Amino acid sequence: MGLIEKRLIKAGQEEWVPQAQKELRELTGSEQVYEVEWEGFLSDEAALSNVRNQGLRRINAAFRVVCSDDLGKEAVKEQVARVAVRNVTDPAKKALSLTDGTFTIAAAWGTGDQGYFTDTEIMNYLQRAL
């Protein structure tokens, strides 16, 4: 891990994730926690550069639509306690899952459009899983 990655991780831990978590809680009306699995990003500058805009912002955009009414907010409050963000190296291994209160989004953040999900894909998954 080089200096660039260290700086990006520090910014993520101190700025991006807390801001995204605050926004998520406002959208859902409950206390979800963002957990970025930083160890998967340690040597991937491109993934770190993308996770803020292509990850956190898209996830929150999906929750904005899901939680646009009381039914959505209640479903999220009952079934989503954590949002886990994971980096994978192969776009073919990207995945969404909702298990035991954890919504996990695994994506190849550093590989471009084919490596991550659109906010619509995330929203559609959540609406079907909740």
Secondary structure, DSSP 8 states (H G I E B T S, - for coil): --HHHHHHHHHIIIIIHHHHHHHHHHHHTS--EEEE-GGGGTT-HHHHHHIIIIIIHHHHHHHHHHTSSHHHHHHHHHH-SEEEEEE-S-GGG-EEEEETTEEEEEE-GGG-GGGS--HHHHHHHHHHH-
